[in-house]
Amino acid sequence: RKEVEQDPGPFNVPEGATVAFNCTYSNSASQSFFWYRQDCRKEPKLLMSVYSSGNEDGRFTAQLNRASQYISLLIRDSKLSDSATYLCVVNGDSNYQLIWGAGTKLIIKP
Amino acid sequence: DAGITQSPRHKVTETGTPVTLRCHQTENHRYMYWYRQDPGHGLRLIHYSYGVKDTDKGEVSDGYSVSRSKTEDFLLTLESATSSQTSVYFCAIGPTTSGANVLTFGAGSRLTVL
């Protein structure tokens, strides 16, 4: 089992729709959780950190479920510009160690 | 955006040749990282540095070495490139003002080993 697992997709979603995807992690001791966004042939960029109580940034909402060991990302009112690969990141056993999921590809269609 | 540049951005080389990738930052960050990204895999840490001349191995360090003689430069060397090292290599710096575990990445170096 991979330490961080994501559905690779692609998720094909019409513009304006709501889309959500999850990421499961195996280390119950993990404390730091993030979503990064990566455009095609570009570098990953931080989208948002994920806090225990859940957090929202505009159209994006991140949730953490410690009991089931997954984090989720919800995108409301999706835009064409949201098309990208979304990477889930979880810290490992030590502070410097970040474990990266392989990403979920999202395609927003007009 | 953070000042982090990678060079070269693209390189094609032959098996057995040495290759050096350079990461340069202007942010004075203590920590610098080299990752590789391959289809179907998450980013995998090759080596990282926590200060000048202070480096340590990541999860996929075999076949790679690094050096950091100045705060701003972190070099990744493939002593004798193999086809399995064909990949996109990303340098990253951290921590950032967004958090201790948040990284800022360079634009990547695409390496093809024939």
Boltz contact constraints between the chains, C-beta under 6 A:
constraints:
  - contact:
      token1: [A, 32]
      token2: [B, 101]
      max_distance: 6.0
  - contact:
      token1: [A, 43]
      token2: [B, 90]
      max_distance: 6.0
  - contact:
      token1: [A, 43]
      token2: [B, 105]
      max_distance: 6.0
  - contact:
      token1: [A, 43]
      token2: [B, 107]
      max_distance: 6.0
  - contact:
      token1: [A, 43]
      token2: [B, 108]
      max_distance: 6.0
  - contact:
      token1: [A, 44]
      token2: [B, 105]
      max_distance: 6.0
  - contact:
      token1: [A, 46]
      token2: [B, 102]
      max_distance: 6.0
  - contact:
      token1: [A, 49]
      token2: [B, 99]
      max_distance: 6.0
  - contact:
      token1: [A, 91]
      token2: [B, 101]
      max_distance: 6.0
  - contact:
      token1: [A, 100]
      token2: [B, 42]
      max_distance: 6.0
  - contact:
      token1: [A, 100]
      token2: [B, 43]
      max_distance: 6.0
  - contact:
      token1: [A, 101]
      token2: [B, 42]
      max_distance: 6.0
  - contact:
      token1: [A, 102]
      token2: [B, 40]
      max_distance: 6.0
  - contact:
      token1: [A, 102]
      token2: [B, 41]
      max_distance: 6.0
  - contact:
      token1: [A, 102]
      token2: [B, 42]
      max_distance: 6.0
